[in-house]
Amino acid sequence: MSHDTYELKADAREKVGKGSAREARRNGQIPAVIYGDKQPPLAIALNHKELYYKIHGGGFMTTIATIDVAGKKIQVLPKDYQLDPVTDNPLHIDFLRVSKDTVVTVQVPVHFINEEKSPGIKRGGVLNIVRHEVEFTVPANAIPEFITVDLDGSEIGDSIHISAVKLPAGVKPVISDRDFTIATIAGSSAARSEAGEEAEEAAPKE
Protein backbone atom coordinates (compact mmCIF):
# COMPACT_ATOMS: atom_id res chain seq x y z
CA MET A 1 0.00 0.00 0.00
CA SER A 2 2.64 2.54 1.01
CA HIS A 3 5.95 3.25 -0.64
CA ASP A 4 8.97 1.08 -0.06
CA THR A 5 11.03 2.19 2.87
CA TYR A 6 14.63 3.23 2.31
CA GLU A 7 17.73 3.66 4.43
CA LEU A 8 19.99 6.69 4.85
CA LYS A 9 23.35 6.78 6.58
CA ALA A 10 23.90 9.80 8.80
CA ASP A 11 26.62 11.30 10.96
CA ALA A 12 25.73 12.56 14.40
CA ARG A 13 26.34 16.29 14.84
CA GLU A 14 27.77 17.44 18.16
CA LYS A 15 25.10 20.04 18.75
CA VAL A 16 21.96 21.53 17.28
CA GLY A 17 22.49 25.09 16.10
CA LYS A 18 23.35 27.46 13.28
CA GLY A 19 27.13 26.96 13.45
CA SER A 20 26.78 23.19 13.38
CA ALA A 21 24.31 23.39 10.47
CA ARG A 22 26.63 25.67 8.48
CA GLU A 23 29.53 23.32 9.05
CA ALA A 24 27.49 20.36 7.79
CA ARG A 25 26.57 22.28 4.62
CA ARG A 26 30.22 23.24 4.06
CA ASN A 27 31.03 19.51 4.12
CA GLY A 28 28.44 18.78 1.44
CA GLN A 29 25.92 17.44 3.94
CA ILE A 30 22.42 18.43 4.93
CA PRO A 31 21.75 19.17 8.58
CA ALA A 32 18.70 17.46 10.01
CA VAL A 33 17.09 16.88 13.38
CA ILE A 34 15.19 13.81 14.58
CA TYR A 35 12.44 14.62 17.08
CA GLY A 36 9.69 12.83 18.92
CA ASP A 37 8.91 9.55 20.64
CA LYS A 38 9.61 11.22 24.02
CA GLN A 39 13.37 11.34 23.35
CA PRO A 40 15.68 14.36 23.15
CA PRO A 41 16.19 15.79 19.63
CA LEU A 42 19.10 14.23 17.77
CA ALA A 43 21.14 16.41 15.40
CA ILE A 44 22.43 14.58 12.34
CA ALA A 45 24.02 15.32 8.97
CA LEU A 46 22.97 13.49 5.80
CA ASN A 47 24.43 12.97 2.36
CA HIS A 48 23.35 15.92 0.20
CA LYS A 49 23.08 14.14 -3.14
CA GLU A 50 21.14 11.16 -1.81
CA LEU A 51 18.62 13.42 -0.12
CA TYR A 52 18.27 15.83 -3.01
CA TYR A 53 17.02 12.97 -5.19
CA LYS A 54 14.70 11.66 -2.48
CA ILE A 55 13.07 15.06 -1.92
CA HIS A 56 12.62 15.83 -5.60
CA GLY A 57 11.67 12.27 -6.53
CA GLY A 58 8.15 12.31 -5.05
CA GLY A 59 6.59 10.53 -2.09
CA PHE A 60 9.27 11.87 0.27
CA MET A 61 6.87 13.13 2.95
CA THR A 62 4.84 9.89 3.02
CA THR A 63 7.64 7.31 3.04
CA ILE A 64 9.18 5.98 6.24
CA ALA A 65 12.97 6.02 6.20
CA THR A 66 15.45 4.20 8.38
CA ILE A 67 18.32 6.44 9.39
CA ASP A 68 21.49 4.68 10.43
CA VAL A 69 23.36 6.89 12.90
CA ALA A 70 26.63 5.18 13.80
CA GLY A 71 25.04 1.74 13.55
CA LYS A 72 21.87 2.70 15.47
CA LYS A 73 18.85 2.43 13.19
CA ILE A 74 16.01 4.88 13.74
CA GLN A 75 12.72 4.77 11.85
CA VAL A 76 11.53 8.23 10.86
CA LEU A 77 9.07 10.10 8.72
CA PRO A 78 10.04 13.48 7.19
CA LYS A 79 7.95 16.16 8.89
CA ASP A 80 9.24 19.35 7.29
CA TYR A 81 12.09 20.62 5.16
CA GLN A 82 13.46 23.90 3.87
CA LEU A 83 14.76 24.34 0.34
CA ASP A 84 17.03 27.08 -0.91
CA PRO A 85 14.67 29.36 -2.89
CA VAL A 86 17.27 29.80 -5.64
CA THR A 87 18.94 26.41 -6.06
CA ASP A 88 16.22 24.11 -4.67
CA ASN A 89 18.92 22.49 -2.56
CA PRO A 90 17.67 21.11 0.77
CA LEU A 91 18.89 23.30 3.65
CA HIS A 92 17.42 21.50 6.64
CA ILE A 93 15.11 18.58 7.40
CA ASP A 94 13.00 17.71 10.43
CA PHE A 95 12.29 14.02 10.93
CA LEU A 96 9.80 12.49 13.34
CA ARG A 97 10.70 9.26 15.12
CA VAL A 98 8.04 6.70 14.40
CA SER A 99 7.06 3.52 16.17
CA LYS A 100 4.26 1.15 15.27
CA ASP A 101 1.85 3.26 17.34
CA THR A 102 2.78 6.63 15.87
CA VAL A 103 -0.07 8.46 14.17
CA VAL A 104 0.90 11.21 11.73
CA THR A 105 -0.88 13.87 9.69
CA VAL A 106 -0.08 13.77 5.96
CA GLN A 107 -1.40 15.11 2.68
CA VAL A 108 -2.41 12.18 0.47
CA PRO A 109 -2.95 12.65 -3.30
CA VAL A 110 -6.32 11.79 -4.83
CA HIS A 111 -6.46 9.49 -7.88
CA PHE A 112 -9.56 9.22 -10.05
CA ILE A 113 -10.49 6.00 -11.84
CA ASN A 114 -13.21 4.88 -14.29
CA GLU A 115 -13.66 8.26 -16.01
CA GLU A 116 -14.69 6.23 -19.07
CA LYS A 117 -17.55 4.69 -17.03
CA SER A 118 -18.99 8.06 -16.03
CA PRO A 119 -22.13 8.83 -18.07
CA GLY A 120 -21.70 12.51 -17.18
CA ILE A 121 -18.18 12.70 -18.59
CA LYS A 122 -19.24 10.68 -21.67
CA ARG A 123 -21.89 13.33 -22.37
CA GLY A 124 -19.27 16.07 -22.28
CA GLY A 125 -19.21 16.79 -18.57
CA VAL A 126 -15.93 17.89 -17.05
CA LEU A 127 -14.27 16.46 -13.94
CA ASN A 128 -13.73 19.46 -11.70
CA ILE A 129 -11.23 18.50 -8.98
CA VAL A 130 -11.81 20.51 -5.81
CA ARG A 131 -9.08 18.80 -3.79
CA HIS A 132 -6.03 17.25 -5.44
CA GLU A 133 -4.90 16.03 -2.04
CA VAL A 134 -6.59 15.47 1.27
CA GLU A 135 -5.11 15.74 4.74
CA PHE A 136 -5.47 12.59 6.84
CA THR A 137 -4.34 11.26 10.17
CA VAL A 138 -2.88 7.82 9.53
CA PRO A 139 -0.74 5.18 11.24
CA ALA A 140 2.87 6.06 10.37
CA ASN A 141 3.55 2.52 9.16
CA ALA A 142 0.50 2.43 6.85
CA ILE A 143 0.44 5.70 4.93
CA PRO A 144 -1.53 5.23 1.70
CA GLU A 145 0.26 6.28 -1.47
CA PHE A 146 -3.01 7.78 -2.68
CA ILE A 147 -6.76 7.49 -2.19
CA THR A 148 -8.96 6.38 -5.06
CA VAL A 149 -12.15 8.04 -6.20
CA ASP A 150 -14.30 5.84 -8.45
CA LEU A 151 -16.22 7.88 -11.05
CA ASP A 152 -18.24 4.87 -12.27
CA GLY A 153 -21.86 5.98 -12.77
CA SER A 154 -21.30 9.66 -11.97
CA GLU A 155 -23.57 12.11 -13.78
CA ILE A 156 -23.33 15.80 -14.65
CA GLY A 157 -24.14 17.78 -11.51
CA ASP A 158 -22.86 15.06 -9.15
CA SER A 159 -20.56 15.98 -6.27
CA ILE A 160 -18.21 13.35 -4.89
CA HIS A 161 -17.78 13.71 -1.14
CA ILE A 162 -15.18 12.17 1.14
CA SER A 163 -17.86 9.79 2.51
CA ALA A 164 -18.05 8.15 -0.93
CA VAL A 165 -14.36 7.22 -0.86
CA LYS A 166 -13.30 3.86 0.52
CA LEU A 167 -10.49 4.66 2.93
CA PRO A 168 -7.93 2.15 4.19
CA ALA A 169 -8.08 1.06 7.84
CA GLY A 170 -6.98 3.73 10.31
CA VAL A 171 -7.03 6.53 7.73
CA LYS A 172 -9.20 9.44 8.91
CA PRO A 173 -9.72 12.84 7.29
CA VAL A 174 -8.47 15.74 9.43
CA ILE A 175 -11.66 17.65 8.57
CA SER A 176 -14.10 15.50 10.51
CA ASP A 177 -17.04 17.84 11.11
CA ARG A 178 -18.37 17.91 7.54
CA ASP A 179 -18.59 15.69 4.49
CA PHE A 180 -16.41 17.81 2.21
CA THR A 181 -16.39 17.69 -1.58
CA ILE A 182 -13.43 16.20 -3.46
CA ALA A 183 -14.68 16.70 -7.02
CA THR A 184 -17.76 17.56 -9.07
CA ILE A 185 -18.86 16.62 -12.56
CA ALA A 186 -19.60 19.96 -14.20
CA GLY A 187 -21.56 20.31 -17.41
CA SER A 188 -19.71 21.90 -20.30
CA SER A 189 -21.79 24.58 -22.05
CA ALA A 190 -22.29 22.30 -25.10
CA ALA A 191 -23.50 19.42 -22.92
CA ARG A 192 -25.83 21.78 -21.07
CA SER A 193 -27.49 23.25 -24.17
CA GLU A 194 -27.93 19.76 -25.63
CA ALA A 195 -29.57 18.58 -22.40
CA GLY A 196 -31.80 21.65 -22.57
CA GLU A 197 -32.88 20.86 -26.14
CA GLU A 198 -33.66 17.26 -25.19
CA ALA A 199 -35.81 18.51 -22.32
CA GLU A 200 -37.66 20.86 -24.70
CA GLU A 201 -38.25 18.07 -27.21
CA ALA A 202 -39.56 15.84 -24.42
CA ALA A 203 -41.97 18.54 -23.23
CA PRO A 204 -45.51 18.13 -24.57
CA LYS A 205 -46.13 20.45 -27.56
CA GLU A 206 -48.96 22.93 -27.19
N, C-alpha and C positions, 0 to 999 in steps of 0.2 A: 504494500500500500504506500509506504513512505519511501523516500529516496534511500539509496544505499548510504551507509555510514562511511566515513573516511577517517584517516588518522593523520595528525599533524605532529611533527616533532617541535618542541619548544625549549628555549633556554629560560631558566628562572632569572628574573631581574632582581637586583638587590633590593630596590625600593620602588614604590609607586611615586611618580612625580614627573615634572616637566623635564628636568635634567636627564633623568633615566630614560624617558621616552625619546628625547633628542639623540641621546647616545645610541639607542637601538636603531633609530632611523639612519644615523651616520654609518652604522655597520650593515646597512642593507636589510634591516629587519623591521618588522612592524610591532610596535608595542601593543600589548593587550592586557586585559585584566579579567581574571575569572572570579565571579562573585557567587554568593548564594549557598544554599544547603547548610546554613548556620555555621559556615566556616569563614575565617578571615579572608579578605580578598588576596588573590595571588597574582603578582605582577610577572608577566612572561613576555618573551620576544619571539616572534614567528618569522619564518622564511617569507620574504616579500613576494617573490615570484609565485610561489605555490598558492599563497593567499589571494594574490591579484586575480589569478585564474578562477579560483573558487568563487570569489565575490561576483565577478563579471560573468560567470558561467551559468547563473540561474539556480534557484532552489537553495541558495546559501542560508537564508534565514529559517528554513524549515527542515534542515538536515542536521541530525545529531553528529557531532564530531568527537573523536577521541583524541585528546591532546596528551602527548607523552612528554612529561616534564621530568627529565633525568630518571627515566625508567618508571615513573609513577604515572599510571594512565587515568585520566580524568575525563568523564563523559560530559560534554557541554553542548549547549545550543547557542548560536550567535544571538545576541539580544539587540545590539546596536553597533553601528560603525560610522566613522567619519571618513569621507573621501576628500582628497585635495580638489578644490573646485576647478583648478586648471588642468591638472594632469590625470585626475581620476584615480590617483594612487591612494591606497588605503593608508590612513594616518593613525588610526587607533580602532581597536575592536573591544567591545565588552562581551564576554561570554557568561552564560549562566550555567552553573553546575546542575546537572540533572540526574535524578535517580528514577527508579521505576514509578515512584509516586508523584513526581513533579508534574504539575499542570502549568501549561504556558499559554500565552495569548499570541496568536499568529494570524497574519493575513493569508487566506487560502484562495488561490485563483478559481474562477468558475469556468467550467467547460460546458458547452452546449452540444447535445447529440440529437440525432433524428430530425434535423431541419427538413430533410426531404419527406418526412412523414407528417409535417405540419400542414393541414389544409389551408390555414391562414397564409403561410409563407408561399405555398403553391399558387394561391390566388393573387400573389403580388404584395402580400403583407411584408413588413420589414421587422426583423428582430431588433428591438431597441434595448440594448443592455444598460440597465440602470447601475448595476454594481458588477465590475469586472473581478473584484475580489471581495471576500467577506471575512470579517474578523471573528475568530472562534477562540474559545478556550478548549484546549485539547490535552490529552496525556502526552508528555514530551516524547515518549517512545512510540507514539502512534499518530504522528502528524500526517494527515492526508496530503497527497501531492496536489490534489484538486478536488472540488466537489462537482458532481455531474447533474446538469439540468436536462431532463428529457422533454423535448418539444413535441413528441408524438401526440397528435390529436389537437394541438393548440390552434385556436382560431384567431382571426383578426379581432382586436379588442380585448383579448385575454391578457391578464397579468399573472406572472408566475411569482408566487411568494415563497419565502424560505420554508414554509410548512409543507410545500409540495416537493421539497428536495429530500431524498433519502440520505441521511447523514450517517457516517460510520459511528460505531459505539464510542461513547465518551466525548463526542464532538458537539459542542453547544455554542450557538451564536452568542456573541457578547451582548448584542441588542436583544434582550429577552422579553421586553414589555410590549412588543408589537410584532405583527407578522409582516415584516417589511418586504418590499418588492425587489426582485432580482432583475427581472426583464419584462418587457411587454411586447406583444405583437401589434405593431402599428400598421394601419392601412396606408398604402401609398395613395396619392391622389387618384391615380388611374384606377386602382382597385376599388376605391370608394365610389367614383362616379359610375363604374360598371355595376356595383352592387345597388346603387341608387336606381339605375335604369331597370335592372331586374325587378326591383320592388315596384316600380311604376307599371311595368308590363304585367306583373302579377295582380295589381290592383284592379278591381272590377271597373270596366269602362262604363261611363255614364250613357 
